[in-house]
Amino acid sequence: MDEQTLSGKGPGRVALAARRRGIPCIALTGVAAPDERIPHELGLLAWRAIGTAGAPLPSTQQAKADLNAAARELAETMGKFGG
């Protein structure tokens, strides 16, 4: 999630469309946004990064585990908001 996300990348367009319609939107991103304002400008209720910027790419098995952990964390967050 980066400046390009605000400039029309697919996930950004989905998030903005959801915001315009009042639909809660969450995101799982490859790496953390370098600028905390990006998720807020997109109107995301919550978001989690799967990877770490500058880190080597994980194995497929590790990537799957990281994705599952991030999804679980988001699900717990959504539960706290009644989502």
N, C-alpha and C positions, 0 to 999 in steps of 0.2 A: 504494500500500500504506500503510494508515493504521490508526488505532485501530478503524475500522469493519471492517477485514479480520479483526480478532480477534473481532469481535462478530457474526459470522455471514455476512459477505459471501461470495458463492460461491467465489472463489478461496481464501479462508481455510478454508472448510469442506473443500474438496478437499485442501488441504495437511495439515490436521489428520487427515483420514481416512487419507491416505497414511502419515502419521507413526504412527498407531495400528496400522497393518498392517505397518510396517517397510519401506515402499516409498519409495525415494528420490524426492524431489520438488524441482523447480526452478520458478522463476517469472520471467516477463517482466512488469514492471510499467510503468504509465504514467509515474510519477515515483518518485524515490527515497523510501524510507520516512523520515519525519521522526525516527523513533526506531529505532535499530539493533536494539533488542530484538525488534521485531515479526517480522522474518524468522526469528530464532532461536526464538521462541516457537511459530511455526508449524512448526518442524522442517525448514525448507528447506535443502537441501544447498547450493544456490547461487541467486542472483537477480541480475537486472540491470534497471536502470531504462532505459526507452526515451527518456523526455523529461526535462526539467529544470523543477522547480517554479518557477512565476512567469514562465516564458519564453513567448513567443507560440507558438501552435500552428503546427507546421511544415506545409509543403505536403504533399500526398499523396505525391509522389515522395520528398521528404525523409523523411517518416514511414516509408515502405517501406525506405529505405536505413538509417535508424536501427534499425528492427526487425531487419533482416538482420544488421547489425553486432552487435547485442546477442545475437542467437541464435548467431552464430558464436563470440562470446566465451564464452557459456555452454557451447557444444559443446566448446570447447577446455578449459574448466574441468572439464567432466565427464570428458574424456579423461585429465586429470591424476589424477583420482580412480578411474580404471578403470571409469567408468560408461558 
